[in-house]
Amino acid sequence: MPTESDTHYDPSLGNKFIFVTGGVMSGLGKGITAASTGRLLENAGFDVTAVKVDPYLNVDAGTMNPFQHGEVYVLKDGGEVDLDLGNYERFLGIDMTSDHNITTGKTYQHVIEKERAGDYLGKTVQIIPHITDDIKRRIREAAEGHDVCIVEVGGTVGDIEGMPYLEALRQFAHEEPEENVLFVHVTLVPYSKNGEQKTKPTQHSVKEVRSIGLQPDVIVGRSDEKLAPETKEKIALFCDIPTEAVFSNPDVEDVYHVPLVVEEEGLDQYVLERLGLAEDALPQGQRASEWREIVTCEKTGTVEIALVGKYDLEDAYMSIHESLKHAGFELGVDVETRWVDADEMADRHVERLREADGIVVPGGFGMRGTEGKIRAIEYARENDVPFLGLCLGFQMAVVEYARNVLGYEGAHSAEMEEDTPHPVIDILPEQYEVENMGGTMRLGEHTTVIEPETLAYELYGDTSCTERHRHRYEVNPEYFEDFADEPFVFSGTAGNRMEILELEGHPFFLGTQFHPEYSSRPDDPSPPFVGFVEAVLERTGAGRDADTEVTV
């Protein structure tokens, strides 16, 4: 983060706002484009934060199906949010709060509650000004104390759900000095059959934006390859912006390379100049280069990890994929993650476990796939394969050991099987009276006490750790004594709650009730993931040469 000596930026000039919208189709990479821009501004010495606008009516992402929406990312204050906020935390190296995620459900709920309380003094409550005023208030409050706030508007311009937000942004730009607001529009530039880059989708998208009253200051073209000079000129001509305000964001091998690509395009410098920040930015030669050094580090090998889950969607396990990648950065290896269908494991996927160098069993909810996860854990335990279990993976490791070692036939979690004769996993006591599903789990950061001389202590290097949680069930205290004399050790606790388990005598067998993947960063990888990949390297004999040079 920048210090007073890093920059001469005058805070009295007010916050700078970058609004990022998308056109043509969803899933183009607005979030990565926005996060990459923020990363470069931080490198230039500015304090950057971000806001993600989600136009859906849900209050938060907590009740959404990962198969349709991707993972539910958990913030340190317990907010259940869109996975894009995970990208912002990883790229910007910051901890965000629920206030950095604005949803239609959250906004309307607040305005309606104020109306019921009589706060509007008999006025007719309308989209304009009451909803739009609330949106603007939320953005300004999230930006407070930061030099630059990047606001990503989810969805696609033209969606009916997003109209109040775009109107709020139009008003916002009218209320702020011109040099404090920048509009970036990310759009698709596809290829025709003859290999020509087509600008018509971008033209139509910008026309839609302008009809709402917004004029993009910058257009970022998403395409397979960099935009040709004539393509940039055509977009500039028909979208009424300078040619130097059109930038390429081509496909890259790794999303962490996007900041490097857009930096080469000059996007960061254009943004700095347009917002009047160029004179206050660190000179090019003095800007932070740690990001480039980390993500371009030469790799000396590849390891393959089996991720045993039930959602055939990479985004459903995005933070786990990224955490394994971060551990690879630290250890100088490529980590390839292969999804193994837990629901079909018995029939087709056992061979995949034999091929894998390590096994990760992630979190999840519901009965489907749990027996396959238990089979995978049993395989890892019996065959000395490095294993990392996260949340439900931790719980299923307890179930597997109770069944197959302690001999408790039918042992299970009460979540999956209410009538199990051995509910070694049971509901949290404070959940007994809970009726609503949204936002009612054990959420956010909690501290775990770690026993000395354990694997967990070796990984964290301390007698405690603070990690993020998202669960309703835990190890049943009635069974604590049954594990007391076993090599199956609970090495981390929070009062009467079991938080970390490990298996003595195994190369690496670790489970966590919490989700360490949510706090992993490229420059600060999660200790359990680093330890896991390190154990995989020891098992495979691969590793990083101490003399390996960094490619910059």
Salt bridges, closest charged atoms under 4 A:
GLU42 OE1 - ARG39 NH2 3.51
ASP47 OD1 - HIS146 ND1 2.89
ASP54 OD1 - LYS52 NZ 2.99
GLU80 OE2 - ARG470 NE 2.72
ASP82 OD2 - LYS52 NZ 3.06
ASP82 OD1 - HIS69 NE2 3.21
ASP84 OD2 - LYS52 NZ 3.07
GLU89 OE1 - ARG468 NH1 3.00
GLU89 OE1 - ARG521 NH2 2.96
ASP95 OD1 - ARG468 NH2 3.15
ASP95 OD1 - ARG521 NH2 3.25
GLU115 OE1 - ARG116 NE 2.72
ASP133 OD1 - LYS136 NZ 3.33
ASP134 OD1 - HIS110 NE2 3.62
ASP134 OD1 - ARG137 NH2 2.70
ASP134 OD2 - ARG138 NE 2.73
GLU141 OE1 - ARG137 NH1 3.13
GLU167 OE2 - ARG170 NH2 2.86
GLU175 OE2 - LYS136 NZ 2.61
GLU175 OE1 - ARG140 NH2 3.12
GLU176 OE2 - ARG140 NH2 3.23
GLU196 OE1 - LYS198 NZ 3.73
ASP217 OD1 - ARG274 NH2 3.27
ASP240 OD2 - ARG210 NH2 3.48
ASP251 OD1 - ARG222 NH2 3.06
ASP254 OD1 - LYS325 NZ 3.54
GLU263 OE1 - ARG292 NH2 3.09
GLU264 OE1 - LYS226 NZ 3.92
GLU265 OE1 - LYS232 NZ 2.91
ASP268 OD2 - ARG287 NH1 3.54
GLU304 OE1 - ARG338 NE 3.94
GLU304 OE2 - ARG352 NH1 3.13
GLU322 OE1 - LYS325 NZ 3.39
GLU336 OE1 - ARG338 NH2 2.67
ASP343 OD2 - ARG368 NH1 3.88
GLU344 OE1 - ARG348 NH1 3.47
GLU351 OE1 - ARG354 NH1 2.78
GLU355 OE1 - ARG352 NH1 2.91
GLU371 OE1 - ARG403 NH1 2.97
GLU371 OE2 - HIS412 NE2 3.31
GLU382 OE2 - ARG381 NH2 3.79
GLU400 OE2 - ARG381 NH2 2.72
GLU430 OE2 - ARG497 NH2 2.55
GLU474 OE1 - ARG497 NE 2.92
GLU499 OE2 - ARG442 NH1 2.78
GLU499 OE1 - HIS469 NE2 2.74
GLU517 OE2 - HIS515 ND1 2.79
